């Protein structure tokens, strides 16, 4: 089986460092630089069913609009991470913007690895030809 690609968008170098440490033969981590340039979204890699995009809320003043744009661009599995998640933001991101999931930000590699592995397992189930809706 091909490794699962996990892309991470953040300005938080400590969190990105923690993410980089969890890469292994089943998960490839790619850290994407943040840019305020208007063409930034178009420069992101093309997504597929084997790609997860982690978006740090601290990097974007209007993360709901940003996630909507990512969904329109074709990213199916956008997971938003926040240091202090709020129920209002969670609802907006999941229901209105179409985010796949919403996590509390952690710097502990064990916690991050567990969250990513669990999410990948769920994505594989959701995209399986045997999955029933």
C-alpha positions in Angstrom: 0.0 0.0 0.0 1.2 3.5 -0.8 2.0 5.8 2.0 -0.7 8.3 3.0 0.3 12.0 2.4 -0.3 14.5 5.1 0.2 18.1 4.3 0.4 20.7 7.1 -0.2 24.5 6.9 1.0 26.5 9.8 3.2 29.3 10.9 4.0 27.5 14.2 7.5 26.1 13.7 7.2 24.0 16.9 4.1 22.3 15.8 5.5 21.7 12.3 8.6 20.2 13.9 6.5 17.8 16.0 4.6 16.8 12.9 7.8 16.1 10.9 8.9 13.7 13.6 6.0 11.3 13.1 6.7 10.5 9.4 7.2 6.8 8.8 6.8 4.2 6.0 3.0 4.6 6.1 2.7 8.4 6.4 4.6 11.0 4.5 4.5 14.5 6.0 4.9 17.6 3.9 5.2 20.9 5.6 3.8 23.7 3.4 5.0 27.3 3.8 2.4 29.9 4.6 2.0 32.8 2.2 -0.3 35.8 2.1 0.0 36.0 -1.7 -3.4 35.9 -3.5 -2.2 33.0 -5.7 -1.3 30.9 -2.7 -4.2 28.4 -2.9 -3.4 27.6 -6.5 0.2 26.8 -5.6 -0.9 24.0 -3.2 -0.3 20.4 -4.4 -3.2 18.6 -6.2 -5.1 16.4 -3.8 -6.3 12.8 -4.0 -8.0 10.2 -1.8 -4.7 9.5 -0.1 -4.1 13.0 1.1 -4.9 14.7 4.4 -4.5 18.5 4.8 -4.0 19.9 8.4 -4.7 23.6 8.7 -3.7 25.5 11.8 -6.3 28.1 12.7 -3.6 30.4 14.1 -2.3 30.9 10.5 -5.5 32.4 9.1 -7.7 35.2 10.3 -10.7 33.8 8.5 -10.2 30.0 8.6 -13.8 29.2 7.7 -13.5 31.0 4.3 -10.0 29.5 3.8 -11.4 26.0 4.4 -14.3 26.6 2.0 -11.8 27.6 -0.7 -9.8 24.4 -0.1 -12.9 22.3 -0.4 -13.8 24.0 -3.7 -10.3 23.4 -4.9 -10.8 19.7 -4.3 -9.4 18.9 -0.9 -11.8 16.4 0.6 -10.0 15.7 3.8 -9.3 19.0 5.5 -8.7 18.8 9.3 -8.5 22.0 11.2 -6.4 22.2 14.4 -6.8 24.9 17.0 -5.0 25.5 20.3 -8.3 26.4 22.0 -11.2 25.0 19.9 -14.6 26.7 20.3 -17.9 25.0 19.7 -19.0 27.8 17.4 -15.9 27.6 15.3 -16.2 23.8 15.2 -19.8 24.0 14.0 -18.9 26.6 11.3 -16.0 24.6 10.1 -17.7 21.2 10.0 -21.2 22.2 8.8 -20.7 25.3 6.8 -17.2 25.1 5.5 -17.1 21.3 5.0 -14.0 20.4 7.0 -13.5 16.7 7.6 -12.6 17.0 11.2 -11.5 19.5 13.9 -8.8 18.7 16.5 -7.3 20.4 19.5 -3.7 21.3 18.7 -1.0 19.2 20.4 2.8 19.3 20.4 3.0 15.7 21.8 4.2 13.4 18.9 2.3 10.5 20.4 -1.0 12.4 20.5 -0.5 13.8 16.9 0.5 10.3 15.6 -2.6 8.8 17.2 -4.9 11.5 15.8 -3.5 11.2 12.3 -3.5 7.4 12.2 -7.2 7.4 13.5 -8.1 9.9 10.8 -6.4 7.9 8.1 -8.2 4.8 9.2 -11.6 6.6 9.0 -10.7 8.1 5.6 -9.8 4.6 4.3 -13.1 3.3 5.6 -15.0 6.2 4.1 -13.4 5.8 0.7 -13.5 2.0 0.6 -15.6 0.6 -2.3 -17.4 -1.6 0.4 -18.3 1.5 2.5 -22.1 1.9 2.9 -23.5 5.3 3.4 
